[in-house]
């Protein structure tokens, strides 16, 4: 079988298995060069697609797999994966009060959790 190496930063693994191989860990300057080679419109479109994908998975209570993110959303933009995920994370936090939390580090499975303070009071019905 293939050997897998844990990448620094984005938590991506590399391998030639059927999951989805990703580019090796890149330095911030490499990511910056890759970002410059693509238009901001392309990157923003992928960020928007990722946010929508994450929200639909969360609404359906389906755990989010990194391999699904790569295959169904990121695709040929894997050279700027970390930037797309970071921007999507900021949007989730600022707009929806959500953050993506890794619940299975071996299989890279995530869920969205609320970062908003819990409201307690008489307006809540149980």
C-alpha positions as CSV (number, residue, x, y, z in Angstrom):
1,X,0.0,0.0,0.0
2,X,1.0,3.6,-0.1
3,X,2.8,5.4,2.6
4,X,1.1,8.4,4.0
5,X,2.8,11.5,5.4
6,X,1.0,14.0,7.6
7,X,1.4,17.5,6.1
8,X,2.0,20.5,8.3
9,X,-0.7,23.2,8.4
10,X,-3.8,22.0,6.6
11,X,-3.6,18.4,7.9
12,X,-3.6,17.0,4.4
13,X,-2.1,13.6,3.6
14,X,-0.4,12.5,0.5
15,X,-0.6,9.1,-1.1
16,X,-1.4,7.3,-4.2
17,X,-4.4,5.6,-2.8
18,X,-7.9,6.1,-4.2
19,X,-8.8,8.8,-1.7
20,X,-7.4,11.9,-3.4
21,X,-3.8,12.8,-3.6
22,X,-2.9,16.4,-2.7
23,X,0.0,18.5,-3.3
24,X,2.8,18.5,-0.7
25,X,2.8,21.1,2.0
26,X,3.6,24.4,0.6
27,X,5.3,27.4,2.1
28,X,3.3,30.6,2.5
29,X,5.2,32.1,-0.4
30,X,4.3,29.1,-2.6
31,X,0.6,29.5,-1.7
32,X,0.9,33.2,-2.4
33,X,2.4,32.5,-5.9
34,X,-0.4,30.0,-6.6
35,X,-3.0,32.6,-5.5
36,X,-1.5,35.2,-7.8
37,X,-1.8,32.8,-10.8
38,X,-5.6,32.5,-10.2
39,X,-8.1,35.3,-10.3
40,X,-9.7,36.5,-7.1
41,X,-13.1,35.8,-8.7
42,X,-12.1,32.1,-9.1
43,X,-10.9,31.8,-5.5
44,X,-14.0,33.6,-4.2
45,X,-16.3,31.3,-6.2
46,X,-14.6,28.3,-4.6
47,X,-14.9,29.8,-1.2
48,X,-18.6,30.4,-1.7
49,X,-19.0,26.8,-3.0
50,X,-17.2,25.4,0.0
51,X,-19.4,27.5,2.5
52,X,-22.5,26.3,0.8
53,X,-21.3,22.7,0.8
54,X,-20.4,22.8,4.5
55,X,-23.8,24.4,5.4
56,X,-25.8,21.7,3.5
57,X,-23.8,18.9,5.1
58,X,-24.4,20.5,8.5
59,X,-28.1,21.0,7.9
60,X,-28.4,17.3,6.9
61,X,-26.3,16.3,10.0
62,X,-23.8,14.6,7.8
63,X,-20.2,14.6,9.0
64,X,-17.9,16.5,6.6
65,X,-15.0,14.5,5.1
66,X,-11.9,16.2,3.8
67,X,-11.8,13.9,0.9
68,X,-15.3,15.0,-0.1
69,X,-14.3,18.6,0.1
70,X,-11.4,17.9,-2.2
71,X,-13.3,15.8,-4.7
72,X,-16.6,17.8,-4.8
73,X,-15.5,21.4,-4.2
74,X,-11.8,22.1,-4.4
75,X,-10.9,19.9,-7.3
76,X,-8.2,21.5,-9.5
77,X,-7.7,24.3,-6.9
78,X,-5.9,22.0,-4.4
79,X,-2.8,24.1,-4.7
80,X,-4.7,26.9,-2.8
81,X,-6.7,24.5,-0.6
82,X,-5.5,26.1,2.7
83,X,-6.4,29.6,1.5
84,X,-9.9,28.5,0.4
85,X,-10.6,26.6,3.7
86,X,-9.3,29.6,5.8
87,X,-11.5,32.1,3.9
88,X,-14.5,29.8,4.2
89,X,-13.8,29.4,7.9
90,X,-13.7,33.1,8.4
91,X,-17.1,33.5,6.6
92,X,-18.6,30.7,8.6
93,X,-17.4,32.4,11.8
94,X,-18.3,36.0,11.0
95,X,-21.6,35.4,9.2
96,X,-23.0,32.2,10.8
97,X,-21.2,32.0,14.1
98,X,-19.9,28.5,13.2
99,X,-16.5,26.9,13.2
100,X,-15.3,23.7,11.6
101,X,-14.0,21.2,14.1
102,X,-12.1,18.0,13.3
103,X,-13.7,15.1,15.2
104,X,-11.7,12.3,13.6
105,X,-8.0,13.1,13.0
106,X,-7.3,9.8,11.4
107,X,-10.0,10.1,8.7
108,X,-10.2,13.9,8.7
109,X,-13.8,14.2,9.5
110,X,-15.3,17.5,10.6
111,X,-18.5,19.0,11.9
112,X,-19.7,22.6,12.3
113,X,-20.2,23.8,15.8
114,X,-21.6,27.1,17.1
115,X,-19.3,29.7,18.5
116,X,-22.1,31.9,19.7
117,X,-22.7,32.2,23.4
118,X,-25.5,30.0,24.7
119,X,-28.6,32.1,25.5
120,X,-30.5,31.2,28.6
121,X,-33.8,32.8,29.5
122,X,-37.5,32.6,29.5
123,X,-37.8,33.0,25.7
124,X,-36.4,29.5,25.2
125,X,-38.8,26.6,25.0
126,X,-37.7,23.0,25.4
